[in-house]
Amino acid sequence: MNSTVAVTPQEMRRALAHYPTGVAVVTARGPGDTPLSMVVGTFTSVSLDPPLVGFLADRTSASWRGIRAAGHFCVSVLGAGHEHVCRAFATKAPDRFAYATAVTSSACPYLHDAALWVDCEITDVLPAGDHDFVLGGVRQLGVGEAAALPLLFLRGGYGAPRIDSLQVEAAGLAPVLRMADAVRPEIEAVSRELGVECVVLAAVDGDVVMIAAAGVDARIDSPAGRLRTHVGSTFPLVAPLAAVFTAWAGPEEQRRWVAEGTRLAGTDVTDLAIEAMEAVRGRGCEIATGREVAERFRRTAIGEETAGFEQVVREVVARRDSALRLPLDQLSDVATLLVPVRDGTGRVVLSLGIVNLTGQENHEQLHRCLRRLEEAADRATHLIG
């Protein structure tokens, strides 16, 4: 392709060094079961249907010639903290395959603790200047044991991202996402000050959606460098759950909430629902107790549990009795705190929450969490209103 301005390879390299790329190791098995490898910074998703990925390979690379001849490859996306692994493969260290202790069904070695691995067959190779664009049809893939954030290459060096908060992106959520944009600094501040996971919930078309989260589970400095978040998880808006969205709603919305809860629970939840809404209005917040039930609820919402949401609702209905009538000072095993955020008309449009509490917090700590959450919700209401 001709260009009116001559750009040298050095200029290209210096300029594009300001754009971060992931780092991946591409492996294959050559003749005589010889392991082959190369480090790339160009691995990308290409197509979902059919599942295709790709990367750019230097045409002068002997490793690429061997991988191309093999006809298949496996990509291991390196995680934060894998700089030593990257150096080992980049320098062709003799012991580099000690890091690849697992193999795929095609016998391609991959890194068992990579952020992601994808096993492919080569479906096409397209010329791209001094590189080849390698297109791979996905046969197997998986997330590594550590589920770490990826290693990045930027400005000539390696590093890792720090994610103070995450926000879902989905069609049809534009109005609530605009509000979440304004609220995110508030949940990030709560998370930093209290060392908790702070989330933003929204009620959308009969469901509750976790649209943003900030906290230890959304940062690279979380335990083991894991990125563990349930941003984007959805659960039905049914009584007696998420009463923070219905306590100040109109009668018709409340009736639908109760009817759906009754249907899922298999028993009339009207009295419990009314009590839950009264408790939320009286406290100005929603308090959920029971870490075990809360964890099962979370796992169901993100698809890790398959027992069905009905079972979770029944468990919540079975245990939420005296907790609704007790003040915070008399509650134990507190799992979640939720406070409302209102728009300019006074309608509850979002809820800020502190989730994943250990259940071992003392009452002074719980009160501090609640006060700080209420302050953030007041500021969020002002920003939105």
Beta strands, then each sheet from edge to edge (+ up, - down):
strand 1: 21-22
strand 2: 24-29
strand 3: 35-40
strand 4: 44-47
strand 5: 52-58
strand 6: 72-77
strand 7: 102-103
strand 8: 109-110
strand 9: 116-128
strand 10: 131-142
strand 11: 152-154
strand 12: 157-159
strand 13: 165-167
strand 14: 197-204
strand 15: 207-214
strand 16: 234-236
strand 17: 286-289
strand 18: 334-342
strand 19: 348-355
sheet 1: 1+ 11- 12+
sheet 2: 3+ 2- 6+ 9- 10+ 5- 4+
sheet 3: 7+ 8-
sheet 4: 13+ 15- 14+ 19- 18+ 17-
sheet 5: 13+ 15- 16+
end
